[in-house]
């Protein structure tokens, strides 16, 4: 089992910034990808960004140039720096960690990000 503990999030005005962090603990040896998903009310959960253990990233087009993902393998953490936030970024953000083939797939409890216009 892997436990994911998120921090950050909150309320910010449009154009502002927030930083999300996630720390993994437990049986983390098999974890390959770490990243963030989000789910807005009435919408499906979607990938925001993830990073492999080797540093390869996959970032959603909607946040490219505004959000930056970083990962510290030694500390088993992943962070998401969110700049130039827009009201459309309002959602619950979930930390995710999984192995290469998604056989093992873990989620954090979620943290609310609200961007006011």
N, C-alpha and C positions, 0 to 999 in steps of 0.2 A: 504493500500500500504506500501511496505517496500523499502527503498532506500539502496543500497549497494555501498559504496565508497572504491575502492581499492587503495593501494599504494605499492610501491616497484617495482620489475621487473627491466629489463635493460639488458645490455650486460656483459657477464662474460666468462672467459676462462674455458675450461674443467677442472674439479677438484675443481672449485671455489664454492662459496656459495652465495645465495641470500635469502632474506626474503620478503615474501608477507604479507600484512595485509589488512583486510577488516573490515569496520565499518558499522553496520546496524543501521538504524533509521526508525522511522515511526511506523506502527502498528505491532510491533514485538512480541506481546504476544503469538501468535500462532506458532511462529517459533520453530521447533524441531531440524532440522538438519542444520548445517552450514558447508560449506567446499569449496573445489576447484575442478574445472574441467579444462581441457585444450584441445585445438584444434590446431593441427599442420596443415600446408598447405596440402590440398588434403585428409585430414583424418577426421573422425567423432570426435565429442566432446566426451571426455572420463573422467571418474571419476579419480581424483588423490587421494583425501582423503576427508572424511567428519567425523564430530563428532556430536553426539547427545547432547542434553542438559544435560544428565546425565554423559556424558564423554565416551560413547562407540564410538569406532572409526572403520572406514572401510578404509583401505589403499590399493591402487593398488599394485599388486605384483611388477610391474616395478620400483616402487620407495621405496619399503620397505627397511628399513635400511639406507636410504639416506635422506628421507623427514620426517619431524615431524610436525604434526598438533597440534595446541593448540587453546583453546577457553576460553574466559573470559565472562561468562554469565552476570556479573554485568556491564560490559562495552559494551556488545553486539558486541564483536569483535571476529574474527577468524584469525589466522595467520598460515603461512606455512613456516617453515624453510627448505630450500633446500640446502643440502650439497652434495659434490661429484657430481656436475652437469656434465651431459654428453651432447654431441651435440644432442642426441635423445630427450632430454628434451625441446628442442626449440619448443615453441608454444605460443599461446595466452592463458593466464590463466584467468579463470573466477571465481569470487566468486559466491557462490550459497547459498540461504537460502530457506528452505521450511518447510511446516508443516509435520506431521507424514505420511500423506497419499498422499503427493505431489499434493494436490488440490490447495494450494497456493505455487507458485514456482517463485522465484525471482532471477535475475541475475545482476551482476555488469557489468560494461562497458568493462571489459577485460583489461589485462595488458600484454605487450609483454615481454617474456623471451627469450633471444638468447644466446646460449652457443656455443662459437667458439672452434674449435679443434686445 
